[in-house]
Amino acid sequence: MNAKKIKAVSRYGLRVNFKIFRIVYLVIYFNVLFDVISWHFSAHGNSSSDFADMELVSLISIFVTGLCSFKAPFRFFLSEGMSRRSFFTGTAVSFGITSAALSPLDCVNAMAFPLFMPYHSLYASLAADAVHSSRLALIKK
């Protein structure tokens, strides 16, 4: 495998992913802004809206972006003399870096969103389920 080719594919993938996730997170933040404004004008808590699990948006976006990243770029890189192994390795590297960058961003969002509005994080609900199931296991023994 040629390191220069892998670097070229991963840089291309990171550029495309940055554009996509910039739009995704702008939509998320505008949605949060709208929810905060609607919660503020609905007598602080009498609103029926509940904002939860925004971490799933980035998970689904990574999945869809991964599915879309193989058709046109794959043919383009093959026509430029790129091997399949270099393309797949570079694509995996770019999605690994993207996932590693989105994880802290989602954690910061999960800590910041409850400061402004009623919000239930996926991480908090998974941790609560884990604690609840371990307590049930201790009770059954």
N, C-alpha and C positions, 0 to 999 in steps of 0.2 A: 504494500500500500504506500502511496505517495503522500507524505505529510502536507505538501503544498496543496494538493488537490482536496484533501480532507478539510484543510483550513479554508479553502475557497468555498466549498459547499456549506460548511458550518457558518461562515460569515454571511453568505447569502441567506441561509435559513434564519439566522438571528436578525438580519435586517427585515425580512418579511414578517417574522414573529413580532418584532418590536412594533411595526406598523399596525398589525392586527390587534395586539393587546393594548396598545395605546387607545385605540377606538373602543375596545371592550371596557376598559377601566374608565374612560370618559363617560360612557353610557351608565356604568355603575354609579359613578359619583353624581351625575345628574339625577339619577333615580333616587339616590340617598338625599340629595338636596330637596327634591320634590317631596319626598316622604317627611323630611324634617319640617318643611314649610306647612304641609298639610296637617302634621301632628300638632304643630304650634297653634294653628288656627282652629283646631277641633277641641278646644278646652283641655289641652294637655292630658291626654290619655283616654279620652272618651272615643277615640278613633278605633275603628275595627281593623285597621291595617296593622299587620305585623310583618316586619322585615326579617327574613331568616335565611341562613345558609347561602350567603353570597359566594362562599368558597366553591360551591358547585358550578358557578358560572365559569370560573377559570379552569376547572377540571373538564367541563364539557367543551370549552373553547380550545383547550390543548388537544382533546380528542379529535374535534372537527378539523382543526388546523393540520394535525398529523395525517388525517385522511386525505385532505386536499393537497398535501405537499408532495405527493408521489407521481401524479400524472404528468402535468406539463413540465415541471422542473426536471423530472427524471428523464424525459425525452430530450430536453434541451441539453442536459449535462452528458447524456449518452452521445448526442451528435457532436459534442465538443471533445470527445475522446476520453471521457471520464469512465472509470470502471464502475461496475455495479457495487462492488464492495466499498470503494471509496465514497460513493454517493450515499449508501446506507449508513456507513460509519459517520460521515459528516452530518447527516440528518439526525442521527441519534445523539451526537454531541450537541447539536444546536438545541434539540428539545430537552436534553438534560440541563443545559445552562438556563434555558427559559424556565423550566420547572423549578430549578434552584433559585431563580430570581423572583418568581411569583410566590413562592412559599412564604418568605418573610413579609412580602407585601400583603398577603392575605392575613397573616397573623397580626400585623399592625392594624389593618382594617377591622379585624375581629375585636381588637382592644379599643379602637377609636369609635366605632359606630355606636356602641351602647352609651357613650357619653352624650350623644345628640338625640337619640330616639330609642324606642323599644326594639331591641335586636337580639336574636338568638343565634349564636355562632354554631357552625357544624362541629368545630373542635370541642366546644364546651359540651354540646349534647353527646358527642361520642365519649368524652371523658366521664360524663355523668352516667351514661349507660354502662361503662366499664366498671365504675365504682358500684353501681347498683347490682350488677351481675356478680361481682366478687362478694358483696355482702350477702346476696342470696345463697351463694355457694357455701359461705361460712355458716349461715343459718341452717342449711340442710344437713350439715355434718353434725 
